[in-house]
Amino acid sequence: MRTAVGVSLGSGEHNFDFEADFLGKRLKVFRLGTDASMTKTVQLLRRWERTADAIGIGLGKERYALPSRRYDEKDVARLTGVVRRVPVTTGTRLADILQEWAVRHVQNALGSYFTNSNVLFFSGMSNLKLAQTMLEYTQNVSFADPLLQLGIPKLLTSLDALRLYTAGAHHVLDWTLPGVMASDPMKEWTRFLLRKAIHGATIVVAPVHDLDDFDREDLAGKTVVTSTVSDERLARLGDKGVAMVVDGSPLLFGHVIAPSLLDAMIIAATGTKPAGLQEDDYLEILTRLEAEPRILYPNGFKRVNRFAFVIHPLSQEYFKKVKPIELLSQVSPPVFMDTLEKAMAYMPPFVYSRVTGIRSPTGVEAEGWLISVGGTPREIMSHDPEFTYRRLLDAAKIAKQLGAQIMGLGAFTKVVGDAGLTVTRRAPLPITTGNSYSASGALWAARDALLRLRLLPAPKPGKKIAMKAMVVGATGAIGSVCARLLAMAAREVYMVSPETAKLLSLKESILKDTPDARLFLSSRADKDIAEMDMIVTATSGAGKKILDIMKVKPGCVITDVARPLDLPPSEVAKRPDVLVVESGEIQLPGDVKMKNIGLPENVAYACLAETIVLALEGKFESFTVGRDIEWEKVREIYRLGLKHGMKLAAISGVNGPFSDADIDRVRELALAARARAAASREAEKAATAGGAGGAAKGARPGPARPARPAKRRPTPSARPPKARAGVARRG
């Protein structure tokens, strides 16, 4: 039987030993901790040199306060020099392989887990290979070497900076006084700055022992990339709120085997010297062992994905919510607000709000940031598209630095120029406009409103709703999808747009998918508006009057998808018998915390909800961009929304959510208005019939009054002489 021994500078409370068949040999394995005692470590090495076939030395804790790197190298040389009779290894090469494999395994298994993450390395010098791997997924990487080695309040933020520091660090360490670094004030200063760095990170790469000095306030929600995490260590990390642990050390024979010990086991079993082991040997051995990196959840499964969303003020009124501006707007002439509006359009993007508390029923969570650009719709549309592109790309850079994995465009930022295509090509992270979910949400809200009004016959299963529906702005990005959806659900669909050729093309496309659709085209909304049961407005009119609400049928449901709204509050107030819905807002799952965006708590615009759904799903790709929305993506985002707990929010109008009493009131007013209209038509019909009958009986003496049909102009040959004479006189 062969013997492999691992002597670790780590804690002795995790010691173990076992016998096992390993790589075709019977092996006796010992793990021995010395609690950071160099004297005890040397004694154990000399004792086991006489009986072991291979020895692995685990440095355990990297003691930065000494300072660490140079002294650790001396310690390694001293310890490895103690053993002369049998092979000795620190397992450095194997540790690099296992750690890199662990990171790549997580990225593949969990799908873009490290993408744009904020990663803090306690020591980049000790994890150079791992840092190179992490930089393939994110540029948000920082190294605490200057802080932990020298007490310098500076983090390195690039691999070039780390290499430059590494090249010159030993010169500084030669004249740095170890006593100063080990003093209590310096230790407290270093710990304070390191805690601050940890708070800004989502991923922490550190030896597991070095996390003992930090508590729940520091580590809650973090992912720790480390090595050799025992059950006891995992429990402690769980108590500190750590969300996930990535451990490159494999679990073999019921124990977590450190790279140094595993390397010693390989050397003992194969009889190969450490220098003789090649990369292919490690590949073959790890494959034979069927080892796999460990993904551990000390507090149960938890994953938090990150997003960003661009917003902007919809009018000057939004500026007045800021206290100083609110006061100035009351005492300043109107030109002040106009000047302010123009100036705000040139402001760089800034973080308006952090968003937290979004939790899917699947257990995945999402957090993000609302990033504001300062231009109102009027200012955005008054500049060339490149003006807005630059600000959106600046916002994307901010989003990436924050750690966002996808960014959504809101309101007018998604209709400028080519509707997100240019931004998608140039942005450093995926982009979506949210139009797929906006289209889905709009029809979701409209259907719910129709059912609650109960003015139409209940639809039979598998049959279309007996209604006439109109889409104003049907050739637009959202409008075209709304028309497709309505063609599948409504008996008749009227599509309105000034773009005649696009309307014809859209009709052809819809009929290919829905051959039984009854479609009607028009360039004017007022042509058939009085007959509609539902109207969807999806224009980019920027405040222009799109339709005359006074001509709308009582009880009609109008879903206003446009931002700014096609129907301002002053117009809506004219028709209390019409239900005007401000598109389909979405209720988010969880207890959402963010600043006010003009909606009730836990409610978001559908375009924002699409960004959140994609984040929850881990679908970090440019999903909806350009002016053409794919029907398949509308269905997909609707399905994913249901999967992650999205619900239609309380139907909201210009004055907030509609209660059941509000909808009942609209129904009553609509029924009364329809009854009055019916009575008026009957009275007019009766009056018309009565007038015609009296003239026929000649009940009234005197010249007969001309009948109504005589209003049509007769041909000249049939015109009476007096009429011709009258015309001549007027001429």
PyMOL commands that set and color helices and strands:
alter all, ss='L'
color gray80, all
select helices_A, chain A and resi 12-14+38-48+68-82+92-110+128-134+145-150+159-175+178-182+184-199+208-211+216-219+231-239+259-270+274-276+279-289+316-321+323-331+334-344+377-382+385-402+411-414+421-426+435-453+477-489+500-513+525-527+529-531+549-551+569-572+606-617+631-643+660-697+708-711+716-718+721-730
alter helices_A, ss='H'
color red, helices_A
select strands_A, chain A and resi 2-8+16-22+25-33+54-58+88-89+119-121+141-143+203-205+223-226+244-247+251-252+255-256+294-296+303-311+350-359+364-372+407-409+431-432+465-472+490-496+519-522+534-537+557-560+579-581+586-587+590-593+603-604+647-648+652-653+656-657
alter strands_A, ss='S'
color yellow, strands_A
deselect
rebuild
show_as cartoon
